[in-house]
């Protein structure tokens, strides 16, 4: 036993002896690079035409490092970090939009109902190219949101670029001045489409989305609902826990819902369903489009791969990575991507910028022109919400909702019913 310990000690010493030059080289190499950074820092501070503070330069350097990683890792200044923490309260002063990113520009994923943005006819897909005359190109999402938010009652001027309805038309550029308001976020809206089919449109996966969703299902079951359409179009995501809890309502048997995989084994984690599902047999169709992102994609992917829903629409946004907030000593923070989400079948949801692959592919694809998209979006607002003047369009609610994606969903549900009858 004593001889074994001696041999182990010799091996450890030998390993350290062989490794030491490489460890020293790595330390020296890192030191040389840091030395170059300090030299550049001092030269800029002493010679640049305008005076810059240490904080300005250090924050810019950190932002530069973060920007080299991916679109979702971000450096948050202390004020931005405080705002992120305030978001958990679910109420804030702003214009009422959720944003994504496309071609280096912030893009509107969805205007929230009955907000300044909604009433100003801002549409999904509109690019915010200026805020108070300052270009937003390559501006981080947090910077954009920070500039748009403010004290309720104050004004903010934005410049939008709207994609043309037809390919031969030019982009429309226009300015809007909006008055900030307290934004209260509703999780969802729902209604019976006919005597047997319920429709739930999840606006975003907020802290109370699961409870609201279950209440909506139970309410419609009492009204005779036998089939369910879940509309995730224009849904930017939200809380992972909300999407997983909703998935568990329909998936049982300890089945896999989604899993994460990162650089280390510690970043691998599986989210599984419970033993029993509350609604194991309700036929479901999920509607998605290119603005369905994050938690929306996780729910759609889980129900698709577990064969609990048919997905109708188009390939989704492709945004599903795991970020963790790491606070720094001065109150600033890093939002760092540490893993990515994968559907039960092993498909990575996060879109690969090189190959363009990612998102959730629908079972039944419906491609729409920009003109058709806008018409459908307008119809959705007429059905669910007050008009732009704040009056309820009762006559419009009674109209047939001519939405080709919903029409296809109803057709699919009818086919599922026929197949079930034939196999029984």
Residue pairs with C-beta under 8 A, 6 or more apart in sequence:
37 61
41 57
41 58
41 61
44 52
44 57
45 52
45 54
45 57
59 75
59 77
59 332
62 75
62 332
62 334
63 75
63 140
65 75
66 73
66 74
66 75
66 334
66 336
67 138
67 140
69 336
69 337
70 321
70 337
71 101
71 353
72 319
72 321
72 323
72 335
72 337
73 323
73 334
73 335
73 336
73 337
74 140
74 141
74 142
74 334
74 335
75 140
75 332
75 333
75 334
75 335
76 84
76 142
76 325
76 332
76 333
76 334
76 335
77 332
78 330
78 331
78 332
79 146
80 142
80 143
80 146
81 325
81 327
81 331
81 332
81 333
82 331
83 142
83 145
83 146
83 149
84 142
84 325
84 333
84 335
86 92
88 207
90 184
90 185
90 206
90 207
91 182
91 183
91 184
91 185
92 149
92 182
92 183
93 149
93 150
93 151
93 152
93 154
93 180
93 181
93 182
93 183
94 115
94 145
94 148
94 149
94 150
94 180
94 181
94 183
95 115
95 116
95 117
95 148
95 156
95 158
95 178
95 180
95 181
95 183
96 111
96 112
96 114
96 115
96 116
96 117
96 118
96 181
96 183
97 108
97 109
97 110
97 111
97 112
97 115
97 117
97 122
97 148
98 108
98 109
98 110
98 112
98 204
98 236
99 106
99 107
99 108
99 109
99 128
99 141
99 144
99 145
99 236
100 106
100 107
100 109
100 236
100 291
100 293
100 317
100 319
101 107
101 141
102 127
104 137
104 138
105 127
105 128
105 129
105 136
105 137
105 161
106 127
106 128
106 136
106 139
106 141
106 144
107 125
107 126
107 127
107 128
108 117
108 122
108 123
108 124
108 125
108 126
108 127
108 128
109 124
109 234
109 236
109 291
109 293
109 317
110 124
110 203
110 204
110 234
110 235
110 236
110 291
111 117
111 118
111 122
111 123
111 124
112 118
112 183
112 185
112 186
112 203
113 186
113 189
113 203
113 381
113 384
113 385
114 385
114 386
115 181
115 183
116 178
116 179
116 180
116 181
117 178
118 381
118 385
118 388
119 388
120 176
120 178
121 388
122 160
122 176
123 162
123 374
123 377
124 234
124 291
124 373
124 377
125 162
125 163
125 291
125 370
125 373
126 160
126 161
126 162
126 163
127 160
127 161
127 162
127 163
128 136
128 144
128 158
128 159
128 160
129 135
129 136
129 137
129 159
129 160
129 161
129 173
130 136
130 158
130 159
131 144
131 147
131 148
131 156
131 157
131 158
131 159
132 147
132 156
132 157
132 158
133 157
133 159
134 147
136 144
142 335
147 156
148 156
148 158
149 180
150 156
150 180
151 180
152 180
152 181
152 182
153 179
153 180
153 181
154 179
154 180
155 177
155 178
155 179
155 180
156 177
156 178
156 180
157 175
157 176
157 177
157 178
158 175
158 176
158 178
159 173
159 174
159 175
159 176
160 173
160 174
160 175
160 176
161 171
161 172
161 173
162 171
162 172
162 173
162 174
163 171
163 370
164 170
164 171
164 172
164 370
165 369
165 370
165 371
165 374
166 369
166 370
166 371
185 203
185 204
185 206
186 203
187 202
187 203
187 204
187 205
187 206
187 208
187 209
187 212
187 213
188 200
188 201
188 202
188 203
188 209
188 212
188 213
188 216
189 200
189 201
189 203
189 384
189 385
190 198
190 199
190 200
190 201
190 216
190 219
190 220
191 198
191 199
191 383
191 384
192 198
192 199
192 220
192 223
192 224
192 225
193 199
193 229
193 401
193 406
193 410
194 410
195 224
196 224
196 225
196 226
196 227
197 225
197 226
197 227
197 228
197 229
197 410
197 413
198 216
198 217
198 220
198 223
198 225
198 227
198 228
198 229
199 228
199 229
199 231
199 406
200 213
200 216
200 217
200 228
200 229
200 230
200 231
201 231
201 233
201 380
201 384
202 209
202 213
202 230
202 231
202 232
202 235
202 246
202 296
203 235
204 235
204 236
204 237
204 238
204 295
205 235
205 237
205 238
205 239
205 240
205 242
205 243
205 246
205 295
205 296
206 238
206 239
206 242
207 239
207 242
209 238
209 239
209 242
209 246
210 241
210 242
210 245
210 246
213 246
213 249
214 249
214 278
217 225
217 228
217 249
217 279
217 282
220 228
225 282
226 282
226 283
227 282
227 283
227 284
227 285
227 413
227 416
227 417
228 282
228 283
228 284
228 285
229 284
229 285
229 286
229 287
229 406
229 409
229 410
229 413
230 284
230 285
230 286
230 287
230 299
230 309
231 286
231 287
231 406
232 286
232 287
232 288
232 292
232 296
232 299
232 300
233 287
233 288
233 289
233 291
233 292
233 313
233 380
233 405
234 289
234 291
234 292
234 377
235 291
235 292
235 293
235 295
235 296
236 291
236 293
236 294
236 296
237 243
237 293
237 294
237 295
237 296
237 297
237 319
238 294
238 295
239 295
240 295
240 298
242 295
243 295
243 296
243 298
243 299
243 302
244 257
244 258
244 271
244 298
244 302
246 299
247 257
247 273
247 298
247 299
247 302
247 303
248 257
248 273
248 274
248 277
248 278
249 277
249 278
249 279
250 277
250 278
250 279
250 280
250 282
250 284
250 303
250 308
250 309
251 257
251 273
251 277
251 302
251 303
251 306
251 308
252 273
252 274
252 275
252 276
252 277
252 280
253 273
253 275
254 272
254 273
254 274
254 275
255 272
255 273
255 306
255 344
256 270
256 271
256 272
256 273
256 306
256 344
257 271
257 272
257 273
257 298
257 302
257 306
257 344
258 271
258 298
258 301
258 302
258 341
258 342
258 343
258 344
259 268
259 269
259 270
259 271
259 341
259 342
259 344
260 267
260 268
260 269
260 322
260 339
260 340
260 341
260 342
261 267
261 268
261 339
261 340
261 342
262 268
262 322
262 338
262 339
262 340
263 338
263 339
267 322
267 338
267 339
268 339
269 339
283 413
283 416
283 417
283 420
284 303
284 308
284 309
284 310
285 309
285 310
285 311
285 312
285 409
285 412
285 413
286 299
286 300
286 303
286 304
286 309
286 310
286 311
286 312
287 312
287 313
287 405
287 406
287 409
288 296
288 297
288 300
288 311
288 312
288 313
288 314
288 316
288 360
288 362
289 313
289 314
289 316
289 368
289 373
289 405
290 314
290 315
290 316
290 317
290 359
291 317
292 300
292 313
292 316
292 317
292 360
293 316
293 317
293 318
293 319
293 320
294 317
294 319
294 320
296 316
297 316
297 317
297 318
297 319
297 320
297 341
297 349
297 359
297 360
298 320
298 341
298 349
300 309
300 311
300 316
300 360
301 343
301 344
301 347
301 349
301 360
302 343
302 344
303 309
303 311
304 310
304 311
304 343
304 360
304 363
305 343
305 344
305 345
305 347
306 344
310 363
310 364
310 412
310 416
311 360
311 361
311 362
311 363
311 364
312 362
312 363
312 364
312 366
312 405
312 408
312 409
312 412
313 362
313 364
313 365
313 366
313 405
314 362
314 365
314 366
314 367
314 368
315 359
315 360
315 361
315 362
315 365
316 359
316 360
317 351
317 359
318 349
318 350
318 351
318 358
318 359
319 349
319 350
319 351
320 340
320 341
320 349
320 350
321 337
321 339
321 340
321 341
321 350
322 337
322 338
322 339
322 340
322 341
323 335
323 336
323 337
323 338
324 335
324 336
324 338
325 333
325 334
325 335
326 333
326 334
326 335
326 336
327 333
328 334
340 348
340 349
340 350
341 348
341 349
341 350
342 348
342 349
343 349
343 360
347 360
348 358
349 358
349 359
349 360
350 358
351 357
351 358
351 359
352 358
364 408
364 412
366 404
366 405
366 408
368 376
368 404
368 405
372 404
376 403
376 404
376 405
379 401
379 402
379 403
380 403
381 387
382 393
382 396
382 397
382 399
383 396
383 397
383 401
386 392
386 393
387 393
